[in-house]
């Protein structure tokens, strides 16, 4: 998140020769993805083979029951199939969407996706290059609905059809303080990439741009951290927070 982006900078988009359109990478999925998000760090997470008798129901994966479940999922989803987990999450997703610009294969996008999963965003929108850096997502994108838009104009058209205002997050001149702003319940939170921040086009299409208060010497905070702060601001206002257990 850049606090000093000027009107003449921040576009940051590679373009197809002679077209002015963002250059598109071919879709290349990793050859394999880890089932355990912290491979190589400390002990194993998750659970081993189910001791039996095995629970019944289509939600359970026989292979996981037999071999153990080392995935990055909460305990309530242990041994469930991915499809069953997604279906259950779909019954309670929140009303905000997360969109992030992807012009330079920013490694922070994975962190934004992981946080969007933690706060149960309705959908994640990748704007620009189709291929994005999944490493920081820690496989959480498997449980989210991810939509691609080649440019901000298409994201804006989609959001308008859905009746969703786009709220940009960046420390820009004229931005309103996030801490003093009530975010709409139904909205798209749009984030730029590390360094350039929101592009000029993104700013033009946003219904509002919110800034995050800073008090130190740095010009900006990490884009992934800014996204987490903005999403949590929505959570504080609208999410059903469970009461603490009785003492």
Secondary structure by P-SEA (a helix, b strand, c coil): cccccccccccccccccccccccccccccccccccccccccccccccccccccccccccccccccccccccccccccccccaaaaaaaaaaccccbbbbbbccccccaaaaaaaaaaaacccbbbbccccccccccccccccccbbbbbccaaaaaaaaaaacbbbbbbcccccccccccccccccccbbbbcccccccaaaaaaccbbbbbbbccccccccaaaaaaaaaaaaaaccccccccccc
